[in-house]
Amino acid sequence: MAFFLCKQNIKAGSKTKQNTMKKLLTLAAGVILAASLYAGEFPDITIKELKAAIESKKVTVIDVNGSESFKKGRIPTAIDFNASKDKLAKLLPENKDTLVVAYCGGPSCQAYQAAAKKAKELGYKNVKHLSAGISGWKDAGEKLDKTN
């Protein structure tokens, strides 16, 4: 009888572990889904990819860090969104398939969304986000444009 009860407890413990595991997997899937949705409607671009696009002149870059920061140093070819948001349509290329990249301070900064959304509203279809931001660009040892 003791063996039978012990076997029942093992089965019950096993079932509890399975239920717990199912709950954890469901939770993990939910977190991953939420994170991908939070990642936003604008896909990320790496520093390496952006640098190559700049070198091949196949991108328009928008800096959303503010005009003072822009003057101190920005990613080469960047447009100062703060100073240009009202005339952004004139500064962006005619081809709506052109890559447009918006960036701000770094991974936790969400200010880039203002420029990305504006570009999307203007009809641009290939809008991306440099989540590394200006801080990541600097940390990677990339050059800044400081011309006025």
PEZISUL-V673052 format. One record per residue. RES is the residue in one letter. SS is DSSP state (alpha for helix, beta for strand, coil for the rest). Layout:
RES;SS  RES;SS
This chain:
M;coil  A;alpha  F;alpha  F;alpha  L;alpha  C;alpha  K;alpha  Q;alpha  N;alpha  I;alpha  K;alpha  A;alpha  G;alpha  S;alpha  K;alpha  T;alpha  K;alpha  Q;alpha  N;alpha  T;alpha  M;alpha  K;alpha  K;alpha  L;alpha  L;alpha  T;alpha  L;alpha  A;alpha  A;alpha  G;alpha  V;alpha  I;alpha  L;alpha  A;alpha  A;alpha  S;alpha  L;alpha  Y;alpha  A;coil  G;coil  E;coil  F;coil  P;beta  D;beta  I;coil  T;coil  I;alpha  K;alpha  E;alpha  L;alpha  K;alpha  A;alpha  A;alpha  I;alpha  E;alpha  S;coil  K;coil  K;coil  V;beta  T;beta  V;beta  I;beta  D;beta  V;coil  N;coil  G;coil  S;alpha  E;alpha  S;alpha  F;alpha  K;alpha  K;alpha  G;coil  R;beta  I;beta  P;coil  T;coil  A;coil  I;beta  D;beta  F;alpha  N;alpha  A;alpha  S;alpha  K;alpha  D;alpha  K;alpha  L;alpha  A;alpha  K;alpha  L;alpha  L;coil  P;coil  E;coil  N;coil  K;coil  D;coil  T;coil  L;beta  V;beta  V;beta  A;beta  Y;beta  C;coil  G;coil  G;coil  P;coil  S;coil  C;coil  Q;coil  A;coil  Y;alpha  Q;alpha  A;alpha  A;alpha  A;alpha  K;alpha  K;alpha  A;alpha  K;alpha  E;alpha  L;coil  G;coil  Y;coil  K;coil  N;beta  V;beta  K;beta  H;beta  L;coil  S;coil  A;coil  G;alpha  I;alpha  S;alpha  G;alpha  W;alpha  K;alpha  D;alpha  A;coil  G;coil  E;coil  K;coil  L;beta  D;beta  K;coil  T;coil  N;coil
